[in-house]
Amino acid sequence: MAKQRQKSRRIALFVEGDTERGDARQKTLPQFFHHWLDPQLPEQSRVGIQAVKFQGVSNYLVDLPKKVEFHLTEGLANFVVGLVDLYGLPPGRFDFSNCAKVQDKVITARKAMKALVAPKFAHLFHQHVAVHEVEAWLLAYPERFPANVRPQITKRRPEVVNFKEPPAKFLKRLMGGAYKKTVYAKNFFPSVDPQIAIDQCPFLRLLADDLLEIAKRLQ
């Protein structure tokens, strides 16, 4: 039986690293999602979102089953949501040979990672994929970048990207050493309007809508 340790309803957000999690002072993605979720929920029914960092996608795939079990059985979370970048998924672990579209790859990856979780916990775990990286969401805010690179950023839809140059590499090419993705993520995500990125990023919308649905179920 799960221990009832949590004092409130809580979602554990499993992420690949510091770009998504941030530090203790700047909870990067949790703040981003709270800015969108909280106004849509009664104050007394809001949920907490806590990012749990893995050491990259390889570590994520190995440790996912035991960490899902640990967080749920130890009462650290009522629900677990996973988020990994589509770009960088090891091809040896996923068969994308029959995937004609990005959506097909997302479905295949989500299904494969869901299957790693023990069946008795599967109903309390949802997997999502950032297309092609979480950094794509930054591209929805061109006004936050230096004026000289904004025209190139506005030419690209955030989630439509060449696999040879995913968002982080694209921004690095534009800005050189001025772009440090962990720093930009920590500064951007807690302070921007999430709806702007959600409106431009269909796969981000899937994640946001899912978090809202989970939060409502936990009331």
MARSE-358084 format. One record per residue: residue number from 0; residue in one letter; x, y, z of N, C-alpha, C in turn. Coordinates in nm, 3 decimals. Each point is the difference from the previous one (the first is absolute). Layout:
# residues N
resi; resn; n.c1; n.c2; n.c3; ca.c1; ca.c2; ca.c3; c.c1; c.c2; c.c3
NUM; A; X; Y; Z; X; Y; Z; X; Y; Z .
...
END
This chain:
# residues 219
resi; resn; n.c1; n.c2; n.c3; ca.c1; ca.c2; ca.c3; c.c1; c.c2; c.c3
0; M; 0.084; -0.120; 0.000; -0.084; 0.120; 0.000; 0.088; 0.125; 0.000 .
1; A; -0.037; 0.098; -0.081; 0.079; 0.122; -0.008; -0.004; 0.077; 0.130 .
2; K; 0.112; 0.054; 0.038; 0.006; 0.084; 0.118; -0.058; 0.137; -0.032 .
3; Q; -0.077; 0.056; 0.091; -0.063; 0.129; -0.022; 0.088; 0.111; 0.054 .
4; R; 0.111; 0.022; -0.067; 0.095; 0.100; 0.047; -0.034; 0.139; -0.051 .
5; Q; -0.055; 0.009; -0.125; -0.021; 0.131; -0.056; -0.109; 0.075; 0.075 .
6; K; 0.023; 0.128; 0.023; -0.096; 0.085; 0.070; -0.102; 0.059; -0.097 .
7; S; 0.028; -0.004; -0.128; -0.090; 0.056; -0.099; 0.010; -0.082; -0.128 .
8; R; -0.086; 0.027; -0.093; 0.004; -0.071; -0.128; 0.125; 0.042; -0.076 .
9; R; 0.073; -0.097; -0.051; 0.129; 0.031; -0.061; 0.025; -0.086; -0.124 .
10; I; 0.050; 0.065; -0.104; 0.042; -0.068; -0.121; 0.152; 0.004; -0.006 .
11; A; 0.062; -0.115; -0.017; 0.145; -0.005; -0.023; 0.023; 0.009; -0.150 .
12; L; 0.079; 0.099; -0.041; 0.032; 0.019; -0.142; 0.142; -0.050; -0.023 .
13; F; 0.014; -0.114; -0.062; 0.131; -0.059; -0.026; 0.061; 0.064; -0.125 .
14; V; 0.119; 0.056; 0.014; 0.066; 0.071; -0.110; 0.144; -0.048; -0.015 .
15; E; 0.059; 0.033; -0.114; 0.133; -0.052; -0.032; 0.114; 0.067; 0.077 .
16; G; -0.014; 0.130; 0.030; 0.113; 0.066; 0.063; -0.033; 0.140; 0.049 .
17; D; 0.106; 0.079; 0.017; -0.013; 0.133; 0.061; -0.071; 0.101; -0.089 .
18; T; 0.002; -0.017; -0.131; -0.070; 0.094; -0.087; -0.147; 0.006; 0.038 .
19; E; -0.058; -0.115; 0.031; -0.142; -0.006; 0.034; -0.026; 0.024; 0.149 .
20; R; 0.086; -0.055; 0.084; -0.028; 0.008; 0.142; 0.036; 0.135; 0.060 .
21; G; 0.114; 0.055; -0.042; 0.048; 0.121; 0.064; 0.062; -0.032; 0.135 .
22; D; 0.009; 0.100; 0.087; 0.056; -0.022; 0.132; -0.106; 0.023; 0.106 .
23; A; 0.040; -0.006; 0.127; -0.097; 0.011; 0.109; -0.072; 0.134; -0.002 .
24; R; 0.068; 0.106; -0.047; -0.059; 0.133; 0.000; -0.087; 0.024; -0.124 .
25; Q; 0.044; -0.053; -0.111; -0.071; 0.018; -0.126; -0.046; -0.135; -0.052 .
26; K; -0.118; -0.040; 0.039; -0.055; -0.128; -0.043; -0.053; 0.019; -0.142 .
27; T; 0.085; -0.025; -0.096; -0.020; 0.046; -0.137; -0.135; -0.040; -0.060 .
28; L; -0.018; -0.127; -0.031; -0.125; -0.041; -0.062; -0.118; -0.003; 0.097 .
29; P; 0.017; -0.040; 0.126; -0.115; 0.008; 0.091; -0.062; 0.139; 0.006 .
30; Q; 0.081; 0.104; 0.007; -0.056; 0.136; 0.002; -0.071; 0.031; -0.131 .
31; F; 0.058; -0.040; -0.109; -0.060; 0.021; -0.131; -0.141; -0.059; -0.005 .
32; F; -0.013; -0.124; 0.043; -0.130; -0.066; -0.005; -0.096; 0.052; 0.107 .
33; H; 0.052; 0.036; 0.115; -0.087; 0.057; 0.104; -0.064; 0.130; -0.047 .
34; H; 0.073; 0.082; -0.075; -0.056; 0.126; -0.050; -0.122; -0.026; -0.089 .
35; W; -0.003; -0.115; -0.065; -0.112; -0.034; -0.089; -0.110; -0.076; 0.074 .
36; L; 0.040; -0.093; 0.086; -0.097; -0.085; 0.068; -0.077; 0.072; 0.111 .
37; D; 0.071; 0.071; 0.084; -0.062; 0.053; 0.122; -0.123; 0.087; -0.025 .
38; P; 0.001; 0.088; -0.099; -0.121; 0.082; -0.021; -0.122; -0.081; -0.044 .
39; Q; 0.023; -0.124; -0.044; -0.110; -0.084; -0.049; -0.054; -0.094; 0.107 .
40; L; 0.057; 0.005; 0.119; -0.041; -0.089; 0.109; -0.042; 0.082; 0.121 .
41; P; -0.101; -0.048; 0.074; -0.032; 0.067; 0.126; 0.122; 0.001; 0.091 .
42; E; 0.020; 0.107; 0.073; 0.122; 0.013; 0.080; 0.020; -0.117; 0.094 .
43; Q; -0.109; -0.048; 0.058; 0.012; -0.109; 0.096; 0.024; -0.135; -0.067 .
44; S; -0.007; -0.004; -0.134; 0.016; -0.126; -0.072; 0.125; -0.003; -0.088 .
45; R; 0.087; 0.097; 0.014; 0.121; 0.002; -0.082; 0.096; -0.112; 0.040 .
46; V; 0.079; -0.044; -0.095; 0.095; -0.107; 0.024; 0.141; 0.056; -0.001 .
47; G; 0.090; -0.067; 0.066; 0.141; 0.035; -0.007; 0.067; -0.079; -0.111 .
48; I; 0.095; 0.063; -0.068; 0.079; -0.069; -0.103; 0.145; 0.006; 0.043 .
49; Q; 0.060; -0.116; 0.014; 0.140; -0.006; 0.040; 0.081; -0.071; -0.108 .
50; A; 0.100; 0.069; -0.054; 0.084; -0.060; -0.103; 0.103; -0.093; 0.063 .
51; V; 0.014; -0.117; -0.057; 0.096; -0.101; 0.045; 0.100; -0.021; -0.113 .
52; K; 0.125; 0.033; 0.026; 0.103; -0.002; -0.105; 0.064; -0.137; -0.015 .
53; F; 0.019; -0.039; -0.125; 0.079; -0.117; -0.036; 0.130; 0.049; -0.063 .
54; Q; 0.095; -0.089; -0.013; 0.128; 0.036; -0.061; -0.001; -0.035; -0.149 .
55; G; -0.084; 0.069; -0.075; -0.009; -0.025; -0.143; -0.100; -0.110; -0.033 .
56; V; -0.024; -0.018; -0.130; -0.105; -0.092; -0.043; 0.037; -0.146; 0.025 .
57; S; 0.127; -0.036; -0.010; 0.039; -0.139; 0.025; -0.030; -0.039; 0.144 .
58; N; 0.034; 0.089; 0.093; -0.031; -0.023; 0.141; -0.151; -0.004; 0.021 .
59; Y; -0.072; 0.084; -0.073; -0.146; 0.004; 0.010; -0.059; -0.137; -0.035 .
60; L; 0.044; -0.056; -0.109; -0.057; -0.127; -0.046; 0.033; -0.114; 0.096 .
61; V; 0.115; 0.006; 0.065; 0.039; -0.105; 0.094; -0.075; 0.013; 0.133 .
62; D; -0.006; 0.122; 0.052; -0.052; 0.022; 0.135; -0.150; 0.028; 0.007 .
63; L; -0.063; 0.022; -0.115; -0.142; 0.037; 0.001; -0.088; -0.096; 0.080 .
64; P; 0.009; -0.133; -0.021; -0.092; -0.089; 0.071; 0.011; 0.011; 0.152 .
65; K; 0.122; -0.002; 0.053; 0.016; 0.001; 0.144; -0.034; 0.137; 0.061 .
66; K; 0.024; 0.108; -0.076; -0.032; 0.131; 0.055; -0.150; 0.026; 0.000 .
67; V; -0.071; -0.051; -0.100; -0.146; 0.011; 0.002; -0.054; -0.074; 0.121 .
68; E; 0.045; -0.122; 0.020; -0.045; -0.079; 0.115; 0.033; 0.069; 0.132 .
69; F; 0.122; 0.053; 0.011; 0.042; 0.063; 0.124; -0.087; 0.122; 0.032 .
70; H; -0.021; 0.086; -0.096; -0.076; 0.123; 0.026; -0.146; -0.030; 0.036 .
71; L; -0.056; -0.102; -0.062; -0.140; -0.032; 0.028; -0.017; -0.079; 0.129 .
72; T; 0.086; -0.095; 0.026; -0.017; -0.081; 0.121; 0.045; 0.071; 0.125 .
73; E; 0.095; 0.093; -0.013; 0.047; 0.074; 0.116; -0.083; 0.127; 0.026 .
74; G; -0.103; 0.020; -0.078; -0.086; 0.115; 0.022; 0.062; 0.132; -0.038 .
75; L; 0.100; -0.001; -0.086; 0.064; 0.124; -0.044; -0.080; 0.069; -0.110 .
76; A; -0.088; -0.075; -0.066; -0.082; 0.055; -0.107; -0.127; -0.081; -0.013 .
77; N; -0.105; 0.066; -0.048; -0.125; -0.070; -0.030; -0.002; -0.047; -0.145 .
78; F; 0.084; 0.064; -0.083; 0.004; -0.033; -0.142; 0.139; 0.036; -0.052 .
79; V; 0.046; -0.073; -0.100; 0.131; 0.028; -0.061; -0.020; 0.028; -0.148 .
80; V; 0.063; 0.108; -0.048; 0.000; 0.034; -0.141; 0.145; 0.007; -0.046 .
81; G; 0.031; -0.071; -0.107; 0.136; 0.001; -0.053; 0.010; 0.091; -0.122 .
82; L; 0.116; 0.063; -0.015; 0.024; 0.087; -0.116; 0.144; -0.019; -0.047 .
83; V; 0.016; -0.039; -0.125; 0.133; -0.012; -0.061; -0.004; 0.065; -0.137 .
84; D; 0.118; 0.037; -0.051; 0.011; 0.056; -0.134; -0.008; -0.110; -0.104 .
85; L; -0.074; 0.028; -0.109; -0.002; -0.095; -0.111; 0.139; -0.010; -0.063 .
86; Y; 0.064; 0.116; -0.018; 0.136; 0.000; -0.051; 0.092; -0.057; 0.108 .
87; G; 0.079; -0.097; -0.037; 0.092; -0.058; 0.097; -0.044; -0.134; 0.054 .
88; L; -0.123; -0.042; -0.029; -0.039; -0.135; 0.041; 0.088; -0.101; -0.072 .
89; P; 0.062; -0.091; 0.073; 0.092; -0.096; -0.064; -0.073; -0.089; -0.099 .
90; P; 0.040; 0.001; -0.128; -0.071; -0.078; -0.102; 0.001; -0.149; 0.029 .
91; G; 0.099; -0.048; 0.073; 0.003; -0.142; 0.032; -0.109; -0.044; 0.096 .
92; R; -0.060; 0.094; 0.069; -0.106; -0.032; 0.097; -0.140; 0.018; -0.057 .
93; F; -0.010; 0.067; -0.115; -0.131; 0.028; -0.058; 0.000; -0.034; -0.149 .
94; D; -0.105; -0.064; -0.045; -0.011; -0.036; -0.140; -0.089; 0.102; -0.071 .
95; F; 0.065; 0.095; -0.068; -0.072; 0.103; -0.071; -0.009; -0.029; -0.150 .
96; S; 0.032; -0.122; -0.040; 0.009; -0.033; -0.142; -0.133; 0.016; -0.073 .
97; N; -0.110; -0.016; 0.070; -0.131; 0.012; -0.064; -0.068; 0.133; 0.032 .
98; C; 0.078; 0.094; 0.050; -0.056; 0.130; 0.041; 0.021; 0.102; -0.111 .
99; A; -0.106; 0.030; -0.073; 0.010; 0.092; -0.112; -0.004; 0.145; 0.045 .
100; K; -0.064; 0.026; 0.114; -0.018; 0.136; 0.048; 0.055; 0.013; 0.142 .
101; V; 0.024; 0.124; 0.039; 0.044; 0.026; 0.138; -0.101; -0.055; 0.099 .
102; Q; -0.128; 0.019; -0.029; -0.102; -0.050; 0.091; 0.012; -0.151; 0.021 .
103; D; 0.037; -0.073; -0.105; 0.018; -0.145; 0.012; 0.116; -0.032; 0.094 .
104; K; 0.108; 0.078; -0.011; 0.115; -0.021; 0.088; -0.037; 0.028; 0.146 .
105; V; -0.078; 0.105; 0.020; -0.043; 0.033; 0.136; -0.083; -0.112; 0.059 .
106; I; -0.095; -0.050; -0.076; -0.085; -0.108; 0.049; 0.082; -0.124; 0.032 .
107; T; 0.093; -0.034; -0.090; 0.086; -0.117; 0.020; 0.085; 0.015; 0.125 .
108; A; 0.061; 0.117; 0.017; 0.087; 0.023; 0.116; -0.081; -0.003; 0.130 .
109; R; -0.113; 0.065; 0.002; -0.083; 0.003; 0.121; -0.044; -0.142; 0.039 .
110; K; -0.041; -0.077; -0.099; -0.046; -0.137; 0.028; 0.114; -0.085; 0.055 .
111; A; 0.119; 0.013; -0.059; 0.115; -0.080; 0.044; 0.040; 0.035; 0.143 .
112; M; -0.001; 0.129; 0.035; 0.038; 0.038; 0.136; -0.108; -0.034; 0.101 .
113; K; -0.125; 0.011; -0.040; -0.110; -0.041; 0.088; 0.014; -0.148; 0.036 .
114; A; 0.044; -0.080; -0.097; 0.013; -0.145; 0.022; 0.109; -0.034; 0.101 .
115; L; 0.091; 0.093; 0.028; 0.106; -0.026; 0.097; -0.052; 0.000; 0.144 .
116; V; -0.113; 0.064; 0.021; -0.055; 0.015; 0.135; -0.085; -0.122; 0.036 .
117; A; 0.014; -0.047; 0.123; -0.076; -0.116; 0.045; -0.149; 0.023; -0.018 .
118; P; -0.074; -0.103; -0.046; -0.143; 0.016; -0.027; -0.080; 0.058; 0.117 .
119; K; 0.037; -0.033; 0.123; -0.080; 0.048; 0.113; 0.016; 0.150; 0.024 .
120; F; 0.100; 0.062; -0.064; 0.019; 0.145; 0.013; -0.032; 0.074; -0.129 .
121; A; -0.027; -0.074; -0.108; -0.014; 0.062; -0.132; -0.114; 0.101; -0.006 .
122; H; -0.107; -0.022; 0.079; -0.114; 0.092; -0.005; 0.031; 0.133; 0.069 .
123; L; 0.113; 0.006; 0.070; 0.040; 0.124; 0.068; 0.124; 0.061; -0.064 .
124; F; 0.027; -0.039; -0.124; 0.117; 0.051; -0.071; -0.037; 0.032; -0.144 .
125; H; 0.033; 0.122; -0.043; -0.015; 0.039; -0.140; 0.135; 0.049; -0.052 .
126; Q; 0.034; -0.041; -0.122; 0.126; 0.042; -0.062; -0.027; 0.102; -0.110 .
127; H; 0.081; 0.105; -0.005; -0.010; 0.099; -0.107; 0.137; 0.021; -0.063 .
128; V; -0.002; 0.059; -0.120; 0.122; 0.022; -0.077; 0.002; 0.145; -0.048 .
129; A; 0.111; 0.069; 0.022; 0.017; 0.135; -0.053; 0.053; -0.009; -0.142 .
130; V; -0.066; 0.066; -0.092; 0.040; -0.003; -0.142; 0.062; 0.135; -0.036 .
131; H; 0.124; -0.007; -0.043; 0.092; -0.112; 0.007; 0.081; 0.005; 0.129 .
132; E; -0.001; 0.117; 0.064; 0.062; 0.020; 0.130; -0.085; 0.101; 0.077 .
133; V; 0.016; -0.001; 0.133; -0.066; 0.101; 0.081; 0.038; 0.141; -0.046 .
134; E; 0.124; 0.015; -0.049; 0.046; 0.131; -0.046; -0.085; 0.055; -0.115 .
135; A; -0.075; -0.087; -0.068; -0.088; 0.049; -0.107; -0.101; 0.099; 0.055 .
136; W; -0.042; -0.020; 0.124; -0.100; 0.090; 0.058; 0.054; 0.141; 0.015 .
137; L; 0.132; 0.012; 0.015; 0.060; 0.133; 0.010; -0.020; 0.080; -0.128 .
138; L; -0.009; -0.069; -0.113; -0.012; 0.067; -0.129; -0.134; 0.071; -0.015 .
139; A; -0.095; -0.030; 0.088; -0.129; 0.068; -0.003; 0.008; 0.142; 0.053 .
140; Y; 0.117; 0.037; 0.054; 0.017; 0.132; 0.062; 0.117; 0.075; -0.065 .
141; P; -0.009; 0.030; -0.129; 0.113; 0.065; -0.069; 0.037; 0.135; 0.061 .
142; E; -0.097; 0.067; 0.060; 0.027; 0.132; 0.057; 0.095; -0.007; 0.119 .
143; R; 0.021; -0.118; 0.054; 0.090; -0.015; 0.113; 0.146; -0.023; -0.043 .
144; F; 0.021; -0.007; -0.130; 0.134; -0.021; -0.053; 0.055; 0.132; -0.056 .
145; P; 0.131; 0.010; -0.020; 0.058; 0.121; -0.058; -0.065; 0.035; -0.134 .
146; A; -0.013; 0.129; -0.026; -0.070; 0.047; -0.119; 0.058; -0.055; -0.129 .
147; N; 0.129; -0.021; -0.005; 0.063; -0.043; -0.126; -0.032; -0.145; -0.038 .
148; V; -0.049; -0.081; 0.094; -0.033; -0.139; -0.034; -0.151; -0.025; -0.008 .
149; R; -0.080; 0.097; 0.040; -0.145; -0.021; 0.001; -0.058; -0.036; -0.137 .
150; P; 0.044; 0.067; -0.109; -0.059; -0.036; -0.130; 0.018; -0.146; -0.037 .
151; Q; 0.114; -0.059; 0.033; 0.023; -0.141; -0.032; -0.085; -0.091; 0.088 .
152; I; -0.020; 0.040; 0.125; -0.082; -0.081; 0.091; -0.146; 0.001; -0.045 .
153; T; -0.051; 0.115; -0.043; -0.141; 0.009; -0.038; -0.030; -0.074; -0.130 .
154; K; 0.102; -0.036; -0.077; -0.022; -0.075; -0.123; -0.034; -0.146; 0.026 .
155; R; 0.024; -0.048; 0.121; -0.016; -0.142; 0.029; -0.113; -0.023; 0.098 .
156; R; -0.087; -0.095; -0.030; -0.097; -0.043; 0.100; 0.076; -0.081; 0.104 .
157; P; -0.027; 0.022; 0.128; 0.086; -0.059; 0.105; 0.019; -0.150; -0.008 .
158; E; -0.106; -0.076; -0.028; 0.012; -0.146; 0.001; 0.034; -0.058; -0.136 .
159; V; 0.015; 0.082; -0.102; 0.037; -0.047; -0.133; 0.147; 0.032; -0.020 .
160; V; 0.081; -0.103; -0.003; 0.144; 0.021; 0.001; 0.070; -0.114; -0.072 .
161; N; 0.112; 0.031; -0.060; 0.083; -0.102; -0.063; 0.072; -0.079; 0.109 .
162; F; -0.004; -0.132; -0.007; 0.065; -0.082; 0.102; 0.150; 0.027; 0.008 .
163; K; 0.059; 0.050; -0.109; 0.144; 0.027; 0.003; 0.032; 0.127; 0.077 .
164; E; -0.100; 0.083; 0.021; 0.021; 0.124; 0.075; -0.120; 0.024; 0.092 .
165; P; -0.008; -0.073; 0.110; -0.110; 0.019; 0.095; 0.010; 0.138; 0.065 .
166; P; -0.101; 0.041; 0.076; -0.006; 0.137; 0.051; 0.124; 0.048; 0.074 .
167; A; 0.057; -0.083; 0.087; 0.118; 0.044; 0.076; 0.117; 0.032; -0.093 .
168; K; 0.021; -0.085; -0.102; 0.109; 0.024; -0.095; -0.030; 0.122; -0.088 .
169; F; -0.126; 0.016; -0.036; -0.042; 0.115; -0.079; 0.030; 0.131; 0.075 .
170; L; -0.038; 0.005; 0.127; 0.024; 0.120; 0.080; 0.149; 0.022; 0.024 .
171; K; 0.073; -0.109; 0.016; 0.144; 0.011; 0.019; 0.066; 0.056; -0.125 .
172; R; -0.049; -0.041; -0.118; 0.056; 0.052; -0.125; -0.029; 0.150; -0.013 .
173; L; -0.119; 0.040; 0.038; -0.038; 0.141; -0.013; 0.075; 0.089; 0.098 .
174; M; 0.019; -0.051; 0.122; 0.048; 0.087; 0.108; 0.140; -0.032; 0.048 .
175; G; 0.054; -0.115; -0.043; 0.133; -0.037; 0.045; 0.006; -0.019; 0.150 .
176; G; 0.107; 0.050; 0.060; 0.020; -0.018; 0.143; -0.099; 0.074; 0.087 .
177; A; -0.078; 0.091; -0.058; -0.100; 0.074; 0.078; -0.119; -0.088; 0.037 .
178; Y; -0.014; -0.113; -0.071; -0.112; -0.088; 0.032; 0.046; -0.115; 0.088 .
179; K; -0.050; -0.005; 0.119; 0.023; -0.111; 0.093; -0.138; -0.052; 0.037 .
180; K; -0.031; -0.120; -0.048; -0.139; -0.045; 0.004; -0.055; -0.012; 0.142 .
181; T; 0.081; -0.046; 0.095; -0.050; -0.011; 0.137; -0.032; 0.137; 0.058 .
182; V; 0.085; 0.097; -0.028; -0.022; 0.136; 0.050; -0.124; 0.060; -0.063 .
183; Y; -0.012; -0.014; -0.132; -0.117; 0.056; -0.069; -0.128; -0.064; 0.051 .
184; A; 0.000; -0.131; 0.017; -0.120; -0.069; 0.047; -0.041; 0.049; 0.138 .
185; K; 0.097; 0.014; 0.090; -0.031; 0.047; 0.135; -0.056; 0.141; 0.000 .
186; N; 0.048; 0.083; -0.092; -0.046; 0.139; -0.006; -0.133; 0.014; -0.074 .
187; F; -0.020; -0.084; -0.101; -0.121; 0.011; -0.082; -0.123; -0.061; 0.066 .
188; F; 0.008; -0.129; 0.026; -0.121; -0.075; 0.033; -0.076; 0.052; 0.122 .
189; P; 0.066; 0.041; 0.108; -0.078; 0.049; 0.114; -0.065; 0.135; -0.023 .
190; S; 0.039; 0.072; -0.106; -0.044; 0.139; -0.013; -0.088; 0.028; -0.121 .
191; V; -0.017; -0.097; -0.090; -0.077; 0.025; -0.122; -0.143; -0.050; 0.017 .
192; D; -0.086; 0.041; -0.093; -0.139; -0.047; -0.005; -0.002; -0.135; -0.071 .
193; P; -0.028; -0.110; 0.069; 0.004; -0.132; -0.064; -0.096; -0.013; -0.117 .
194; Q; -0.110; 0.074; 0.003; -0.100; -0.014; -0.105; 0.057; 0.030; -0.137 .
195; I; 0.098; 0.090; -0.007; 0.061; 0.036; -0.128; 0.068; -0.122; -0.062 .
196; A; 0.078; -0.072; 0.079; 0.066; -0.120; -0.053; -0.100; -0.111; -0.025 .
197; I; -0.097; -0.015; 0.087; -0.101; -0.106; -0.016; -0.076; 0.019; -0.131 .
198; D; -0.030; 0.124; -0.035; -0.074; 0.027; -0.123; 0.082; -0.033; -0.124 .
199; Q; 0.132; 0.004; 0.011; 0.087; -0.024; -0.115; 0.056; -0.142; -0.006 .
200; C; -0.014; -0.075; 0.107; 0.065; -0.132; 0.011; -0.104; -0.107; 0.032 .
201; P; -0.050; -0.072; -0.101; -0.105; -0.099; 0.024; 0.039; -0.109; 0.099 .
202; F; 0.126; -0.043; -0.001; 0.038; -0.107; 0.092; 0.015; 0.052; 0.143 .
203; L; 0.039; 0.126; 0.014; -0.003; 0.062; 0.132; -0.144; 0.012; 0.048 .
204; R; -0.092; 0.032; -0.089; -0.141; 0.008; 0.039; -0.050; -0.134; 0.054 .
205; L; 0.041; -0.110; -0.062; -0.039; -0.132; 0.049; 0.044; -0.018; 0.145 .
206; L; 0.122; 0.041; 0.030; 0.053; -0.012; 0.135; -0.077; 0.091; 0.096 .
207; A; -0.020; 0.126; -0.038; -0.069; 0.094; 0.088; -0.142; -0.045; 0.028 .
208; D; -0.072; -0.042; -0.104; -0.137; -0.047; 0.019; -0.005; -0.124; 0.089 .
209; D; 0.100; -0.085; -0.016; 0.005; -0.120; 0.083; 0.024; 0.036; 0.147 .
210; L; 0.091; 0.093; 0.025; 0.024; 0.044; 0.138; -0.127; 0.058; 0.061 .
211; L; -0.075; 0.076; -0.078; -0.125; 0.058; 0.051; -0.101; -0.110; 0.032 .
212; E; -0.011; -0.097; -0.088; -0.093; -0.110; 0.023; 0.039; -0.080; 0.123 .
213; I; 0.129; -0.027; 0.017; 0.048; -0.071; 0.118; -0.031; 0.079; 0.125 .
214; A; 0.027; 0.131; -0.003; -0.026; 0.084; 0.117; -0.147; -0.004; 0.039 .
215; K; -0.088; 0.000; -0.098; -0.143; -0.006; 0.029; -0.038; -0.135; 0.059 .
216; R; 0.063; -0.106; -0.049; -0.028; -0.134; 0.053; 0.046; -0.015; 0.144 .
217; L; 0.104; 0.072; 0.037; 0.056; -0.011; 0.136; -0.077; 0.082; 0.103 .
218; Q; -0.097; 0.078; -0.043; -0.075; 0.082; 0.096; -0.085; -0.087; 0.092 .
END
